[in-house]
Each structure stands twice: as C-alpha cells, then as structure tokens.
C-alpha cells in the first residue's frame, strides 16, 4: 500500500461536541491523499466510541490510549506512526477550509519548504460567527518567532524529509511553541502563506486566567526548555506580550 502524502495529527480528549465538524472539514479536502491519525487520550466520556462510529473511510484512523498522557504525548504517538512525508496538525475542535491541504502542499513543493504556516480565522464556539483573521508574517526566523508566537498549530505543515525527528517536548502546555522553536534552530526560516485556510474555534472567550496561565507557560518555555537567560527571556517576553495583544485585535 502506497504511503499517503500527508499525515494529519489530531489529539482527542472529550471531543464529542466538536470532532464531527473537524473530521468533516478533512473529508471535504480537495487534496485527498492523506491519513488522519486521531489519538484519543483515554477520554472518560465515550469520545472514542463516538469517533469510531463517524470515521468516513480507511484514511481516518483512531488510536485509543489506555491511560491519559496529555496532548503532547498523544500527538507524539501519532507522529511516531505517521507515514506521510508532510505532517499537518489539527486539533479536535478546529476546522480547515476545503483547499487547505491542496494550497499548502503545492506551496511546500514549489518553494522547497521545510516548515510552513498560514493565516487563520477565529470563530465562535458554534462555528458560525467569525471574529476576524490572524494575518501571519511571510517568514519567521528562530529569533523572530520567540517574540511573536503567532504560528497557529492548526495551520502548520512540516516536511519530515527536511527536518530532524519531529516530536513534541513533553510539556503539558505550549509544547507546540517549544517544537516550533526547536525546529527553527535547525533551518533558516519558516514560511507563511497569506491565505486564510483554517478556523480556530474560540471555546471560551472570557477566561482571563487562561491568558495569564498561557503567559506563564511561554515564560517557562524560554527559561526551562530553551534555557534562555533572564535578560533574553525578558526581552522576548515583552515582544510576546505586545504581539499577543495585537493578535487579539482581530482584523
């Protein structure tokens, strides 16, 4: 059996409310040579049983973990079993535009690109109201990314033939940020596509504590994962806060 061109990595935990629309957005892709690896992280609500009943065809694969390991390790389980050259990420409550894979694979191939990301829109919990779009820069180097963590995980595509082993650092949160930083140490830049190709579902718009928690986790990535000095961490953190506030002023 021929390996798919793209492997889609989707961790799942208590995902029954949204994952149907997530899977549908993949099924509707104009580019069809993919596999979608859904890893259920020992959900206690019957999510895995539900997912099994809605898998459209053999390209969609469900893995049930026997114990809860967190999103990073759930993604890593899928990454270790991925067969595609190109790796894409889609969380169980987000969605893609129907031409997302077609546009991004063509971009990766035409530009000999190792790491790409795209614009994305922010939508309401029910997916009907669009708050605005996040516009990404054309390129980001390692140093630029540390001060502007604008890359949406749901938009990333990686070329596994051009990058070292792709595994998320085992952090409870901000593991995607940590991985993007690690990968950017090994290449000149990541490249942005200024086309809105994905929809990020804003499940809770009012939890200020989550924003504070996210800021602390970014700081922890600087200090504990990347081993930056307090001075460098502070320098990047100030840029991060400015760009995070700017990003939330959806255009």
KOLPAZA-80600 format. One line per 5 residues: number of its first residue (from 1); their letters; for each residue y, z, x of N, C-alpha, C. Coordinates in steps of 0.2 Angstrom, whole numbers. Example, Ala and Ser with C-alpha at 12.3 -4.5 7.8 and 13.67 -1.06 7.14 Angstrom:
1) as) -28:39:66:-22:39:62:-16:39:66; -11:35:64:-5:36:68:0:39:64 .
//
This chain:
1) xxxxx) -6:0:4:0:0:0:6:0:4; 11:-5:3:17:-5:7:22:1:6; 24:3:11:29:9:11:35:7:7; 38:11:3:45:10:0:50:9:5; 56:6:3:61:5:7:65:12:7 .
6) xxxxx) 66:15:1:70:21:1:66:27:-2; 66:33:1:64:39:-2:69:43:-4; 69:45:-10:74:49:-14:71:57:-14; 75:61:-11:73:68:-11:77:72:-16; 73:75:-20:75:79:-26:72:86:-27 .
11) xxxxx) 75:91:-25:73:98:-26:74:100:-33; 69:104:-36:70:106:-43:68:113:-44; 73:116:-48:72:123:-50:75:125:-56; 71:126:-61:74:127:-68:78:121:-70; 75:116:-70:79:109:-71:78:106:-77 .
16) xxxxx) 75:109:-82:73:106:-88:79:103:-92; 85:106:-92:91:104:-95:93:97:-93; 93:96:-87:97:90:-84:92:85:-81; 86:87:-79:82:82:-74:80:75:-78; 80:76:-84:78:69:-88:83:64:-87 .
21) xxxxx) 90:66:-87:95:61:-86:95:59:-78; 94:64:-74:93:62:-67:88:57:-65; 82:58:-68:76:53:-67:78:46:-70; 81:47:-76:83:40:-79:88:36:-75; 93:40:-72:98:36:-68:94:33:-62 .
26) xxxxx) 89:36:-59:85:32:-54:81:27:-57; 77:28:-63:73:22:-66:78:16:-67; 84:17:-69:88:12:-70:92:8:-64; 90:10:-58:92:7:-52:91:-1:-52; 96:-5:-50:95:-12:-49:90:-13:-43 .
31) xxxxx) 90:-8:-38:86:-9:-32:79:-5:-34; 74:-8:-34:68:-4:-37:63:-2:-32; 64:-4:-25:59:-2:-20:60:5:-17; 58:10:-21:59:17:-19:54:21:-21; 54:27:-19:49:33:-21:54:38:-22 .
36) xxxxx) 53:42:-28:57:48:-29:52:54:-28; 54:59:-24:49:64:-22:53:71:-25; 50:73:-31:53:79:-34:49:85:-32; 52:90:-29:48:96:-27:50:102:-31; 46:104:-36:48:110:-40:46:116:-36 .
41) xxxxx) 52:120:-35:52:126:-31:49:132:-35; 43:131:-38:40:137:-41:44:139:-47; 47:135:-51:51:136:-57:47:141:-62; 50:146:-64:47:150:-69:47:148:-76; 51:143:-78:52:141:-85:48:135:-87 .
46) xxxxx) 43:133:-84:39:127:-86:42:120:-84; 47:120:-79:50:114:-77:45:109:-75; 41:111:-71:36:106:-68:32:103:-73; 29:107:-78:25:104:-83:30:99:-87; 36:101:-88:40:96:-92:41:90:-88 .
51) xxxxx) 43:90:-81:44:84:-77:38:80:-77; 32:83:-77:26:79:-77:25:74:-83; 28:77:-89:27:73:-95:32:67:-95; 37:67:-91:43:62:-91:43:57:-85; 38:58:-81:38:54:-75:37:46:-77 .
56) xxxxx) 41:42:-76:40:35:-79:35:31:-76; 34:31:-69:28:27:-66:26:30:-59; 22:26:-56:19:29:-49:24:30:-44; 30:27:-44:35:28:-39:38:35:-39; 37:39:-45:40:45:-46:34:51:-45 .
61) xxxxx) 35:55:-40:30:59:-38:33:67:-39; 28:71:-42:30:78:-42:26:82:-38; 29:87:-34:25:92:-30:27:98:-33; 22:103:-34:23:109:-36:22:114:-30; 27:118:-28:26:123:-23:23:129:-26 .
66) xxxxx) 19:133:-23:16:139:-25:20:145:-25; 25:145:-21:30:150:-21:37:148:-20; 42:152:-22:49:150:-21:51:150:-14; 54:144:-11:56:144:-4:63:142:-3; 67:141:-9:74:139:-8:74:131:-8 .
71) xxxxx) 80:129:-9:82:122:-9:81:118:-3; 83:122:3:82:118:10:75:117:11; 70:122:10:63:121:12:60:116:7; 62:116:0:60:111:-5:61:104:-2; 68:103:0:69:97:2:65:95:9 .
76) xxxxx) 64:100:13:61:98:19:53:96:18; 50:99:12:44:97:10:43:90:9; 48:88:5:49:81:3:50:76:9; 55:79:13:56:75:19:50:74:24; 46:79:24:40:78:28:35:73:25 .
81) xxxxx) 36:72:19:31:67:16:34:61:14; 40:60:15:44:53:14:41:47:18; 40:42:14:38:36:18:43:30:19; 49:31:16:54:26:16:58:26:23; 60:20:25:65:20:30:71:24:29 .
86) xxxxx) 74:23:23:80:26:21:79:32:17; 83:37:18:82:43:15:88:44:11; 87:46:4:93:47:0:92:54:-4; 97:57:-6:97:64:-9:100:64:-16; 96:67:-20:99:68:-27:96:74:-30 .
91) xxxxx) 101:79:-32:99:85:-35:97:84:-42; 94:89:-45:90:88:-51:95:89:-57; 102:89:-56:107:89:-61:112:84:-60; 111:80:-55:116:75:-54:113:68:-56; 117:63:-56:115:56:-58:118:51:-53 .
96) xxxxx) 115:45:-53:118:39:-49:120:33:-54; 125:30:-52:126:23:-55:121:18:-54; 120:14:-58:114:9:-58:113:5:-52; 119:4:-48:119:-1:-42:119:3:-36; 118:10:-36:119:14:-31:115:12:-25 .
101) xxxxx) 109:12:-26:104:10:-20:105:3:-18; 106:-2:-22:107:-9:-20:113:-9:-16; 119:-6:-18:125:-7:-14:124:-3:-7; 121:3:-7:121:7:-1:116:4:4; 110:2:2:105:-1:6:108:-8:10 .
106) xxxxx) 111:-12:6:115:-18:8:120:-16:14; 124:-11:12:129:-8:17:125:-6:24; 120:-2:23:117:1:29:114:-5:33; 111:-10:30:108:-15:34:114:-20:37; 119:-21:33:124:-26:35:128:-23:41 .
111) xxxxx) 129:-16:41:133:-13:46:129:-9:52; 122:-10:51:118:-7:56:119:1:56; 120:3:51:122:10:50:117:15:50; 118:21:53:113:26:53:114:32:47; 120:32:45:122:38:40:128:35:36 .
116) xxxxx) 127:35:30:132:33:25:133:38:19; 139:37:16:140:42:10:145:38:6; 146:40:0:150:36:-5:155:40:-9; 160:37:-12:164:40:-17:159:43:-23; 162:48:-26:158:50:-32:162:53:-37 .
121) xxxxx) 160:53:-43:164:56:-49:162:63:-51; 166:67:-53:164:74:-56:165:74:-63; 159:76:-66:159:76:-73:157:82:-76; 158:83:-83:157:89:-86:149:91:-87; 148:97:-89:141:99:-90:137:95:-94 .
126) xxxxx) 140:92:-99:136:87:-103:136:80:-101; 140:79:-96:140:72:-93:144:67:-96; 148:69:-101:152:65:-105:159:64:-103; 162:70:-100:169:70:-98:169:69:-91; 173:64:-89:174:63:-82:181:66:-79 .
131) xxxxx) 180:71:-75:186:74:-72:190:70:-67; 187:66:-64:190:62:-58:185:60:-53; 188:57:-48:183:54:-42:185:57:-36; 180:58:-32:181:61:-25:181:54:-20; 187:53:-17:188:47:-13:186:49:-6 .
136) xxxxx) 182:46:-2:180:48:4:183:44:10; 184:47:16:187:43:21:182:37:24; 184:32:27:180:26:29:175:29:34; 177:33:38:172:36:44:174:43:45; 169:47:47:169:54:49:165:55:56 .
141) xxxxx) 169:58:61:165:60:67:163:67:66; 159:70:70:157:77:70:163:81:70; 168:80:74:174:85:74:178:84:67; 179:78:65:182:77:58:178:80:53; 172:80:53:168:82:47:168:90:47 .
146) xxxxx) 169:93:52:169:101:52:175:103:49; 181:99:49:187:101:45:187:98:38; 182:94:36:183:90:30:176:89:27; 173:94:24:166:94:22:166:90:15; 168:84:15:169:80:9:163:76:7 .
151) xxxxx) 158:76:11:152:72:10:148:75:5; 147:71:-1:143:74:-6:135:72:-5; 131:78:-5:124:77:-4:121:71:-8; 123:71:-14:120:66:-19:122:58:-17; 127:58:-12:129:51:-10:126:49:-3 .
156) xxxxx) 123:53:0:121:52:7:115:47:7; 115:43:12:109:39:14:108:39:22; 102:40:24:101:41:31:96:36:33; 96:33:39:91:28:42:87:32:47; 81:33:44:76:38:48:74:35:55 .
161) xxxxx) 75:28:56:73:25:62:79:26:67; 85:28:65:91:28:70:92:36:71; 89:40:68:91:47:68:85:51:71; 87:57:73:81:62:75:78:65:69; 73:69:70:69:72:64:74:74:59 .
166) xxxxx) 73:72:53:78:74:48:75:80:44; 77:86:45:75:92:42:81:97:41; 82:100:35:87:104:33:86:111:37; 91:113:40:91:120:43:89:125:37; 85:130:39:83:134:33:88:140:31 .
171) xxxxx) 93:137:28:98:142:26:98:142:18; 100:147:15:99:147:8:105:143:4; 110:142:8:115:138:5:119:134:11; 123:129:10:126:125:15:122:122:20; 115:121:18:110:118:23:112:111:24 .
176) xxxxx) 114:107:18:116:100:19:122:99:24; 127:104:23:133:103:28:130:104:35; 126:109:36:123:110:43:119:104:45; 115:101:41:111:95:43:116:89:45; 121:88:41:126:83:42:129:84:49 .
181) xxxxx) 131:90:50:134:92:57:130:90:62; 123:93:62:118:92:67:117:84:68; 117:80:63:116:73:64:122:70:67; 128:72:65:134:69:68:135:70:75; 131:75:78:131:77:85:128:71:89 .
186) xxxxx) 123:67:85:119:63:89:121:55:88; 126:54:84:129:47:83:137:47:83; 140:42:84:147:41:84:150:43:78; 148:41:72:151:42:66:146:41:60; 148:44:54:145:42:48:150:38:44 .
191) xxxxx) 148:33:40:152:28:37:152:29:30; 159:29:27:160:29:20:160:23:16; 158:23:10:158:17:5:163:19:0; 169:15:-1:174:17:-6:172:14:-13; 166:16:-15:164:14:-22:161:20:-25 .
196) xxxxx) 163:21:-31:160:27:-35:153:26:-37; 148:28:-34:141:27:-35:137:32:-38; 140:38:-39:136:44:-41:141:49:-45; 137:53:-49:141:58:-54:138:65:-52; 143:69:-50:141:76:-49:143:80:-55 .
201) xxxxx) 138:84:-57:139:87:-63:141:94:-62; 147:96:-64:150:102:-63:148:107:-68; 143:111:-67:139:115:-71:143:121:-73; 147:124:-69:151:130:-70:158:129:-67; 163:128:-71:170:127:-68:174:133:-68 .
206) xxxxx) 171:139:-69:176:145:-70:174:150:-65; 169:149:-61:166:154:-57:170:155:-50; 175:158:-50:179:159:-44:175:162:-38; 170:167:-40:166:170:-35:162:165:-31; 160:160:-34:156:154:-31:160:151:-26 .
211) xxxxx) 166:150:-27:170:147:-22:171:151:-16; 172:157:-17:173:162:-12:166:163:-8; 161:163:-11:154:163:-8:153:156:-4; 155:151:-6:154:144:-3:159:144:4; 165:147:3:169:148:9:166:152:15 .
216) xxxxx) 163:158:13:159:162:17:153:159:21; 150:154:17:144:151:19:146:145:24; 152:142:23:154:137:28:156:141:34; 159:147:34:161:150:40:154:152:44; 149:154:40:143:156:43:140:150:47 .
221) xxxxx) 141:144:44:138:138:47:142:137:54; 148:138:54:152:137:60:150:142:65; 149:148:63:148:154:68:141:154:70; 136:154:65:129:156:66:125:150:68; 126:144:64:122:139:65:125:134:71 .
226) xxxxx) 131:133:71:134:128:76:137:132:82; 137:139:82:139:143:87:146:142:90; 150:140:85:157:139:87:161:146:89; 165:146:93:169:152:94:174:154:88; 176:160:88:181:162:83:187:157:82 .
231) xxxxx) 189:156:88:195:151:88:194:144:85; 188:141:87:187:135:85:185:135:77; 181:140:75:179:141:68:185:142:64; 190:146:66:196:147:63:200:140:62; 200:137:67:204:130:67:201:125:62 .
236) xxxxx) 194:125:62:191:120:57:191:123:50; 191:130:49:191:133:43:197:132:39; 203:132:43:209:131:40:210:124:37; 207:119:41:207:112:38:202:112:32; 196:115:33:192:115:27:195:117:21 .
241) xxxxx) 198:123:21:202:126:15:207:121:12; 211:118:17:216:113:14:212:107:11; 207:105:14:204:99:11:200:100:5; 197:106:5:194:108:-1:198:109:-7; 204:112:-6:209:112:-12:211:105:-14 .
246) xxxxx) 212:101:-9:214:94:-10:209:90:-14; 203:91:-12:197:88:-15:197:90:-23; 198:96:-24:198:98:-31:204:96:-36; 209:93:-33:214:89:-37:211:82:-38; 206:82:-42:203:76:-44:208:70:-45 .
251) x) 207:64:-42:211:59:-43:208:54:-48 .
//
